Amino acid sequence: MANAKLLRRNKIRRTIRAKVSGTAQKPRLSVFRSNKDIYVQLIDDTKGVTLAAASSRDKDIAAQKGTKIEKSKLVGAAIARKALELNINQIVFDRGGYLYHGRVKAVADGAREGGLQF
């Protein structure tokens, strides 16, 4: 039997995805949180293409010392840098069914500090 928490998160995720969609000008910033790492991607839903991605497993971020929340903030800053290189400064945030709290909030804060507008 599937995990009840996972089923609940997927139900919330589907509700969010019904309302949130990304375009080439304003892509969707999708967050996936595992127990150890955090992954983010900028997605153009009209074409179904990932424009940029960053994670806590990237060499420059994985080399840093610190808590998972601190690394999440670095991931947010990294995706903001990549987005600005692609001339993207407006995004829609997709928290992926997770609460807007802790590591997910840290990614959003890092992206905002990096220059992205939600």
Contacts in CASP RR format, 6 or more apart in sequence:
PFRMAT RR
TARGET T0000
AUTHOR 0000-0000-0000
METHOD contacts of the structure
MODEL  1
MANAKLLRRNKIRRTIRAKVSGTAQKPRLSVFRSNKDIYVQLIDDTKGVT
LAAASSRDKDIAAQKGTKIEKSKLVGAAIARKALELNINQIVFDRGGYLY
HGRVKAVADGAREGGLQF
9 96 0 8 1.000
9 97 0 8 1.000
9 98 0 8 1.000
10 97 0 8 1.000
12 96 0 8 1.000
12 97 0 8 1.000
13 96 0 8 1.000
13 97 0 8 1.000
16 94 0 8 1.000
16 95 0 8 1.000
16 96 0 8 1.000
16 97 0 8 1.000
17 94 0 8 1.000
17 96 0 8 1.000
20 28 0 8 1.000
20 92 0 8 1.000
20 93 0 8 1.000
20 94 0 8 1.000
21 28 0 8 1.000
21 45 0 8 1.000
21 92 0 8 1.000
22 28 0 8 1.000
22 43 0 8 1.000
22 44 0 8 1.000
22 45 0 8 1.000
22 46 0 8 1.000
22 92 0 8 1.000
23 44 0 8 1.000
23 45 0 8 1.000
23 46 0 8 1.000
24 44 0 8 1.000
24 46 0 8 1.000
24 47 0 8 1.000
24 51 0 8 1.000
25 88 0 8 1.000
25 90 0 8 1.000
26 88 0 8 1.000
26 90 0 8 1.000
26 91 0 8 1.000
26 92 0 8 1.000
27 42 0 8 1.000
27 43 0 8 1.000
27 44 0 8 1.000
27 45 0 8 1.000
27 51 0 8 1.000
27 83 0 8 1.000
27 88 0 8 1.000
27 91 0 8 1.000
27 92 0 8 1.000
28 42 0 8 1.000
28 43 0 8 1.000
28 45 0 8 1.000
28 91 0 8 1.000
28 92 0 8 1.000
28 93 0 8 1.000
28 94 0 8 1.000
29 40 0 8 1.000
29 41 0 8 1.000
29 42 0 8 1.000
29 79 0 8 1.000
29 91 0 8 1.000
29 92 0 8 1.000
29 93 0 8 1.000
29 94 0 8 1.000
29 111 0 8 1.000
29 116 0 8 1.000
30 40 0 8 1.000
30 41 0 8 1.000
30 42 0 8 1.000
30 43 0 8 1.000
30 94 0 8 1.000
30 96 0 8 1.000
31 38 0 8 1.000
31 39 0 8 1.000
31 40 0 8 1.000
31 93 0 8 1.000
31 94 0 8 1.000
31 95 0 8 1.000
31 96 0 8 1.000
31 98 0 8 1.000
31 104 0 8 1.000
31 107 0 8 1.000
32 38 0 8 1.000
32 39 0 8 1.000
32 40 0 8 1.000
32 96 0 8 1.000
33 39 0 8 1.000
33 98 0 8 1.000
33 103 0 8 1.000
33 104 0 8 1.000
36 56 0 8 1.000
36 68 0 8 1.000
37 55 0 8 1.000
37 56 0 8 1.000
37 57 0 8 1.000
38 55 0 8 1.000
38 56 0 8 1.000
38 68 0 8 1.000
38 71 0 8 1.000
38 72 0 8 1.000
38 75 0 8 1.000
38 103 0 8 1.000
38 107 0 8 1.000
39 53 0 8 1.000
39 54 0 8 1.000
39 55 0 8 1.000
39 56 0 8 1.000
39 57 0 8 1.000
39 75 0 8 1.000
40 53 0 8 1.000
40 54 0 8 1.000
40 55 0 8 1.000
40 75 0 8 1.000
40 76 0 8 1.000
40 79 0 8 1.000
40 107 0 8 1.000
41 50 0 8 1.000
41 51 0 8 1.000
41 52 0 8 1.000
41 53 0 8 1.000
41 54 0 8 1.000
42 50 0 8 1.000
42 51 0 8 1.000
42 52 0 8 1.000
42 53 0 8 1.000
42 79 0 8 1.000
42 82 0 8 1.000
42 83 0 8 1.000
42 86 0 8 1.000
42 88 0 8 1.000
42 91 0 8 1.000
43 49 0 8 1.000
43 50 0 8 1.000
43 51 0 8 1.000
44 50 0 8 1.000
44 51 0 8 1.000
51 83 0 8 1.000
51 86 0 8 1.000
51 88 0 8 1.000
52 79 0 8 1.000
52 82 0 8 1.000
52 83 0 8 1.000
52 86 0 8 1.000
53 79 0 8 1.000
53 82 0 8 1.000
54 61 0 8 1.000
54 75 0 8 1.000
54 76 0 8 1.000
54 78 0 8 1.000
54 79 0 8 1.000
54 82 0 8 1.000
55 61 0 8 1.000
55 75 0 8 1.000
56 62 0 8 1.000
56 68 0 8 1.000
56 71 0 8 1.000
56 72 0 8 1.000
56 74 0 8 1.000
56 75 0 8 1.000
58 75 0 8 1.000
58 78 0 8 1.000
60 78 0 8 1.000
61 71 0 8 1.000
61 74 0 8 1.000
61 75 0 8 1.000
61 78 0 8 1.000
64 70 0 8 1.000
64 71 0 8 1.000
64 74 0 8 1.000
68 103 0 8 1.000
69 102 0 8 1.000
69 103 0 8 1.000
69 106 0 8 1.000
70 106 0 8 1.000
72 102 0 8 1.000
72 103 0 8 1.000
72 104 0 8 1.000
72 106 0 8 1.000
72 107 0 8 1.000
73 106 0 8 1.000
73 107 0 8 1.000
73 109 0 8 1.000
73 110 0 8 1.000
73 113 0 8 1.000
74 110 0 8 1.000
75 107 0 8 1.000
76 106 0 8 1.000
76 107 0 8 1.000
76 108 0 8 1.000
76 109 0 8 1.000
76 110 0 8 1.000
76 111 0 8 1.000
76 114 0 8 1.000
77 110 0 8 1.000
77 111 0 8 1.000
77 113 0 8 1.000
77 114 0 8 1.000
79 107 0 8 1.000
79 111 0 8 1.000
79 116 0 8 1.000
80 110 0 8 1.000
80 111 0 8 1.000
80 112 0 8 1.000
80 113 0 8 1.000
80 114 0 8 1.000
80 115 0 8 1.000
80 116 0 8 1.000
81 114 0 8 1.000
83 89 0 8 1.000
83 91 0 8 1.000
83 116 0 8 1.000
84 114 0 8 1.000
84 115 0 8 1.000
84 116 0 8 1.000
88 116 0 8 1.000
89 115 0 8 1.000
89 116 0 8 1.000
89 117 0 8 1.000
90 116 0 8 1.000
90 117 0 8 1.000
91 111 0 8 1.000
91 116 0 8 1.000
91 117 0 8 1.000
91 118 0 8 1.000
92 118 0 8 1.000
93 108 0 8 1.000
93 118 0 8 1.000
95 104 0 8 1.000
98 104 0 8 1.000
100 108 0 8 1.000
108 118 0 8 1.000
111 118 0 8 1.000
112 118 0 8 1.000
END
